[in-house]
Amino acid sequence: MLNLNSNTLDDLAARIGKAIEASPAKDIERNVKALLQSGLLRLDLVTRQEFDTQSQVLLRTREKVEQLEARLSELEARAAASHPSG
């Protein structure tokens, strides 16, 4: 009967890990990662930080446009009241 204690399992896991590192599978993993990174770098992507920054800029711009629209409406109303046509 096979005696599997914690040390035996740890030793087996370490041996399997070393075998995988020495095998072509590890090279394939590195090559796939490099290929994916290269492909992603060619895409027109932004980081999460850049996205969040631009979202905040857009929010402030939208608020400013709303303020300016309200001010313009107010000025147009004053102009219409002081120069009634008709």
N, C-alpha and C positions, 0 to 999 in steps of 0.2 A: 504494500500500500504506500502511496506517495504521501510524504509528510510535508505539507505546505504551511510553514509558519510565516510570520511577518518578515523576518530576515530573508527567507527564501524568496518571497514575493518581491521584496525590494531589490534583491540581487537580479532576479529575472527581469524586472522592469528596467533596471539599469543596463543590462545586457541588450535588451531589445532596443532601448534608446540609442545605445552606441552603434548597434547594427544599422538602425535607420539613418543615423548621422553619416555613417560610412557608405551608405547605399546610394544608388542613383536617385532614389526617391527624394532625398534631401536636396540634391541639385535641381530636380524638377520643381520642387517647392520654391526654391530661390528664384529659378528662372520665371516661374509663373508670377511670383510677386513682382519681380522686376518688370515683366511685361505689362502687368496691370498698372503699376505705378507710371510707367512710360505712357501708356494709353490715357490714363487719367490726367497726366500733365498736359497732354495735347488738347484736352477738352477745355472749353471756355467756362471754367468753374471758379467760384469764389469761396473763400473760407467762411465759416459760420460767423466769425468776428466781422469780416467785411460786410456780410449780408446784414447782420444786426446793426452795424454802423449806418449803412445806407438806408435801412428801414427807419432809423431815428431821424436821419436827414429828411427823408420823404415825409415823415409825420410832421416835423417842424415846418417844412415847406407848405404842406397842405394847410396847417393851422394859419400860417401867414397869408396864404391866398384867401382863405375864408375871412380873415380880418380885413384884408384889402377890399374884398368884394362888399363886405358890410359897409366899410367907409365910403366906397364909391357910390353905393346905393343911397347913403345918407347925403352925400354931396349932390347927387342928381336930384334928390327930393328937395333939397334947399334951393337949388338952381331953378327948378320948376315952380317952386312957390314964389320966388322973388321975380320971376319973369313969366307970368302966365301968358300963354298964347291964346289969342282968341277973340 
